[in-house]
Amino acid sequence: MLVGQSLASTEYPLEWGFGFDYNAWANGKEFKVDDTLGKFYGSDANLHDVVETNYDGYSSCSLTPNNILRPSWTVDANGQAKYTFSNPGLVYLTSSMLGDCASNLKLAANVQS
């Protein structure tokens, strides 16, 4: 890499809803801090949200105030939601709506610095 060269972040388009294997999709991707997952919602826009959780909340789908780390999306002026990876390490995302996590609406990503 050249001195002073910056690496641009990447936006990964992703429609957040049922019927998709998010972990298979993420497998092999090299997510980095400041990369974003964009356009979270498809036709189920009012049915799901996105929260970052810890491993316990992700694996058990038992979401409590103690294991929801933060609401994870921002919405731009066009109404599109985005999630930005802010820290390196394993990141666990799911929907906090009843039954969503247990229906496999969740994503684990390994984020590099």
VODO-256525 format. One record per atom (N, C-alpha, C, O): residue in three letters; x, y, z. Coordinates in steps of 0.02 Angstrom, whole numbers, padded with zeros to 5 digits, always signed. Example, Ala and Ser with C-alpha at 12.3 -4.5 7.8 and 13.67 -1.06 7.14 Angstrom:
% residues 2
ALA+00660-00284+00390ALA+00615-00225+00390ALA+00660-00165+00390ALA+00712-00166+00423SER+00642-00112+00354SER+00684-00053+00357SER+00645+00002+00394SER+00670+00057+00402
END
This chain:
% residues 113
MET+00042-00059+00000MET+00000+00000+00000MET+00044+00062+00000MET+00097+00062+00032LEU+00024+00113-00036LEU+00060+00176-00037LEU+00048+00214+00027LEU-00006+00210+00056VAL+00099+00251+00049VAL+00091+00292+00109VAL+00039+00345+00095VAL+00040+00377+00042GLY-00007+00354+00140GLY-00059+00404+00133GLY-00120+00379+00094GLY-00171+00414+00091GLN-00116+00320+00066GLN-00174+00292+00030GLN-00226+00268+00080GLN-00208+00234+00128SER-00288+00286+00070SER-00340+00262+00115SER-00381+00208+00079SER-00389+00209+00019LEU-00404+00162+00118LEU-00447+00110+00091LEU-00519+00131+00098LEU-00542+00148+00152ALA-00555+00130+00043ALA-00625+00149+00044ALA-00667+00095+00077ALA-00651+00036+00072SER-00720+00116+00109SER-00765+00067+00138SER-00809+00038+00082SER-00815+00067+00028THR-00837-00019+00096THR-00880-00054+00048THR-00951-00056+00075THR-00961-00067+00134GLU-00999-00046+00031GLU-01069-00055+00050GLU-01093-00120+00019GLU-01090-00130-00041TYR-01118-00163+00062TYR-01146-00227+00040TYR-01222-00222+00040TYR-01252-00216+00093PRO-01254-00225-00018PRO-01327-00223-00019PRO-01355-00287+00012PRO-01331-00342-00001LEU-01406-00279+00051LEU-01434-00337+00086LEU-01507-00323+00102LEU-01523-00273+00133GLU-01551-00367+00080GLU-01622-00360+00096GLU-01636-00403+00158GLU-01626-00464+00157TRP-01658-00372+00211TRP-01667-00403+00276TRP-01738-00429+00282TRP-01785-00390+00289GLY-01746-00495+00280GLY-01812-00525+00286GLY-01805-00601+00288GLY-01749-00627+00288PHE-01859-00636+00289PHE-01859-00708+00294PHE-01839-00742+00228PHE-01842-00712+00175GLY-01818-00805+00234GLY-01805-00845+00175GLY-01736-00838+00144GLY-01727-00854+00085PHE-01688-00815+00183PHE-01620-00806+00157PHE-01571-00828+00209PHE-01581-00815+00268ASP-01517-00863+00190ASP-01465-00885+00236ASP-01410-00832+00239ASP-01364-00832+00198TYR-01416-00786+00287TYR-01370-00730+00293TYR-01299-00752+00310TYR-01251-00721+00287ASN-01292-00805+00349ASN-01225-00828+00367ASN-01189-00860+00307ASN-01129-00852+00299ALA-01226-00895+00265ALA-01196-00922+00204ALA-01175-00864+00158ALA-01122-00866+00127TRP-01216-00813+00155TRP-01200-00754+00114TRP-01137-00719+00140TRP-01095-00698+00100ALA-01130-00714+00206ALA-01073-00679+00236ALA-01009-00721+00233ALA-00954-00693+00237ASN-01015-00787+00228ASN-00957-00831+00228ASN-00909-00811+00172ASN-00928-00808+00113GLY-00847-00799+00190GLY-00795-00782+00141GLY-00789-00708+00126GLY-00741-00687+00094LYS-00837-00668+00150LYS-00831-00595+00140LYS-00782-00567+00191LYS-00780-00590+00248GLU-00745-00517+00171GLU-00696-00485+00215GLU-00722-00417+00236GLU-00703-00366+00208PHE-00766-00417+00286PHE-00794-00355+00311PHE-00739-00317+00349PHE-00697-00347+00382LYS-00742-00251+00343LYS-00694-00208+00378LYS-00732-00154+00416LYS-00790-00138+00400VAL-00699-00125+00467VAL-00728-00069+00503VAL-00746-00015+00452VAL-00707-00002+00406ASP-00803+00015+00459ASP-00832+00067+00416ASP-00867+00040+00354ASP-00898+00079+00317ASP-00864-00026+00341ASP-00905-00055+00288ASP-00978-00052+00312ASP-00991-00050+00372THR-01024-00051+00265THR-01094-00048+00282THR-01134-00103+00248THR-01117-00127+00194LEU-01187-00122+00282LEU-01239-00164+00252LEU-01295-00116+00236LEU-01320-00082+00280GLY-01316-00113+00173GLY-01363-00063+00153GLY-01429-00092+00130GLY-01433-00150+00110LYS-01481-00050+00132LYS-01549-00067+00111LYS-01573-00130+00147LYS-01587-00181+00116PHE-01579-00124+00211PHE-01598-00181+00252PHE-01666-00209+00237PHE-01676-00269+00243TYR-01714-00168+00219TYR-01782-00192+00218TYR-01809-00201+00148TYR-01799-00159+00104GLY-01842-00256+00138GLY-01878-00269+00076GLY-01951-00257+00087GLY-01971-00205+00114SER-01992-00304+00067SER-02064-00297+00074SER-02087-00304+00147SER-02144-00288+00163ASP-02043-00327+00190ASP-02060-00336+00262ASP-02037-00277+00304ASP-02022-00285+00363ALA-02033-00217+00276ALA-02003-00159+00308ALA-02031-00144+00377ALA-01993-00123+00421ASN-02094-00154+00388ASN-02124-00137+00452ASN-02124-00196+00501ASN-02149-00190+00557LEU-02097-00252+00481LEU-02099-00311+00522LEU-02034-00328+00558LEU-02035-00367+00605HIS-01979-00298+00538HIS-01914-00317+00565HIS-01875-00254+00585HIS-01885-00200+00558ASP-01830-00263+00633ASP-01780-00211+00647ASP-01712-00245+00647ASP-01706-00304+00631VAL-01661-00207+00664VAL-01593-00234+00667VAL-01562-00212+00732VAL-01560-00152+00747VAL-01537-00260+00771VAL-01502-00244+00832VAL-01437-00284+00833VAL-01432-00339+00807GLU-01387-00254+00864GLU-01324-00289+00875GLU-01329-00320+00945GLU-01349-00287+00993THR-01311-00384+00949THR-01316-00419+01012THR-01250-00454+01027THR-01204-00454+00986ASN-01244-00483+01085ASN-01185-00523+01101ASN-01198-00596+01079ASN-01252-00612+01055TYR-01147-00638+01089TYR-01154-00707+01066TYR-01212-00743+01100TYR-01248-00782+01068ASP-01222-00731+01165ASP-01276-00765+01201ASP-01344-00748+01171ASP-01385-00792+01160GLY-01357-00685+01158GLY-01420-00664+01128GLY-01428-00693+01058GLY-01483-00713+01039TYR-01374-00694+01020TYR-01376-00720+00952TYR-01389-00796+00951TYR-01431-00819+00913SER-01353-00833+00992SER-01358-00905+00989SER-01422-00932+01021SER-01450-00981+00997SER-01446-00899+01074SER-01506-00924+01108SER-01570-00889+01084SER-01625-00912+01098CYS-01562-00834+01047CYS-01619-00793+01026CYS-01660-00769+01086CYS-01721-00759+01081SER-01627-00761+01142SER-01658-00734+01201SER-01631-00663+01210SER-01580-00653+01243LEU-01666-00614+01181LEU-01642-00546+01182LEU-01669-00509+01243LEU-01729-00507+01254THR-01623-00480+01281THR-01640-00442+01341THR-01603-00376+01338THR-01557-00368+01297PRO-01620-00328+01381PRO-01582-00265+01382PRO-01507-00277+01397PRO-01465-00236+01379ASN-01491-00332+01430ASN-01421-00346+01446ASN-01381-00372+01387ASN-01319-00365+01387ASN-01413-00401+01336ASN-01373-00427+01281ASN-01387-00392+01214ASN-01357-00410+01163ILE-01432-00343+01213ILE-01437-00301+01153ILE-01387-00244+01162ILE-01394-00203+01207LEU-01337-00243+01120LEU-01283-00195+01128LEU-01303-00125+01103LEU-01285-00075+01133ARG-01340-00123+01048ARG-01363-00059+01023ARG-01411-00070+00965ARG-01405-00119+00928PRO-01460-00025+00958PRO-01497-00025+00895PRO-01445-00010+00841PRO-01402+00033+00852SER-01448-00042+00786SER-01391-00043+00743SER-01399-00008+00676SER-01351-00006+00637TRP-01456+00018+00662TRP-01464+00046+00595TRP-01469+00121+00598TRP-01487+00150+00650THR-01454+00152+00543THR-01468+00222+00532THR-01511+00226+00469THR-01505+00183+00426VAL-01552+00276+00465VAL-01596+00283+00407VAL-01577+00348+00372VAL-01575+00401+00403ASP-01564+00344+00306ASP-01544+00403+00269ASP-01606+00443+00246ASP-01662+00424+00261ALA-01594+00498+00211ALA-01649+00542+00190ALA-01698+00507+00144ALA-01756+00529+00138ASN-01677+00453+00110ASN-01721+00417+00065ASN-01758+00360+00100ASN-01795+00322+00068GLY-01749+00355+00166GLY-01784+00303+00203GLY-01750+00235+00201GLY-01779+00185+00223GLN-01689+00233+00175GLN-01652+00169+00173GLN-01611+00160+00236GLN-01578+00206+00259ALA-01615+00101+00265ALA-01579+00086+00326ALA-01510+00059+00309ALA-01501+00025+00259LYS-01462+00075+00352LYS-01394+00049+00344LYS-01366+00031+00412LYS-01384+00060+00463TYR-01322-00019+00411TYR-01285-00037+00471TYR-01211-00027+00454TYR-01188-00051+00402THR-01174+00007+00497THR-01102+00018+00488THR-01064-00022+00540THR-01077-00015+00600PHE-01017-00062+00517PHE-00973-00098+00563PHE-00926-00047+00596PHE-00888-00014+00562SER-00930-00041+00662SER-00891+00010+00696SER-00831-00017+00734SER-00787+00021+00753ASN-00828-00082+00746ASN-00773-00111+00784ASN-00752-00177+00753ASN-00793-00213+00723PRO-00687-00194+00759PRO-00665-00259+00734PRO-00688-00315+00781PRO-00703-00303+00839GLY-00690-00375+00754GLY-00708-00434+00794GLY-00773-00464+00768GLY-00798-00445+00715LEU-00798-00512+00805LEU-00861-00544+00786LEU-00919-00498+00803LEU-00924-00472+00858VAL-00963-00488+00755VAL-01022-00446+00763VAL-01083-00489+00750VAL-01086-00527+00701TYR-01132-00484+00795TYR-01193-00524+00790TYR-01252-00478+00780TYR-01265-00434+00822LEU-01289-00487+00726LEU-01348-00447+00711LEU-01409-00492+00707LEU-01405-00549+00684THR-01465-00466+00729THR-01529-00501+00723THR-01585-00450+00725THR-01573-00390+00732SER-01645-00473+00721SER-01704-00431+00730SER-01731-00446+00800SER-01733-00503+00822SER-01753-00393+00834SER-01780-00403+00901SER-01855-00417+00900SER-01885-00425+00953MET-01886-00419+00841MET-01957-00432+00837MET-01971-00506+00854MET-01932-00550+00837LEU-02026-00518+00887LEU-02043-00584+00912LEU-02039-00637+00857LEU-02071-00631+00805GLY-01999-00688+00869GLY-01993-00745+00823GLY-01942-00737+00767GLY-01925-00786+00735ASP-01918-00676+00754ASP-01872-00666+00698ASP-01806-00703+00706ASP-01784-00738+00660CYS-01775-00696+00764CYS-01710-00729+00775CYS-01717-00805+00770CYS-01677-00838+00738ALA-01769-00832+00801ALA-01780-00904+00799ALA-01796-00928+00729ALA-01787-00987+00714SER-01818-00883+00685SER-01832-00900+00615SER-01770-00889+00572SER-01774-00886+00510ASN-01713-00881+00604ASN-01647-00875+00572ASN-01637-00807+00538ASN-01597-00802+00490LEU-01671-00756+00560LEU-01658-00688+00536LEU-01602-00659+00578LEU-01614-00618+00623LYS-01541-00681+00562LYS-01483-00659+00600LYS-01420-00669+00558LYS-01419-00708+00510LEU-01368-00632+00577LEU-01306-00632+00539LEU-01247-00625+00587LEU-01248-00582+00630ALA-01197-00667+00579ALA-01134-00661+00616ALA-01080-00642+00565ALA-01074-00673+00513ALA-01042-00590+00581ALA-00990-00566+00536ALA-00925-00557+00573ALA-00924-00532+00629ASN-00870-00577+00541ASN-00804-00566+00569ASN-00777-00503+00536ASN-00764-00502+00475VAL-00768-00450+00576VAL-00748-00385+00550VAL-00674-00372+00564VAL-00651-00379+00621GLN-00638-00354+00512GLN-00567-00339+00519GLN-00557-00264+00530GLN-00599-00224+00511SER-00500-00247+00560SER-00486-00175+00571SER-00458-00143+00509SER-00444-00083+00509
END
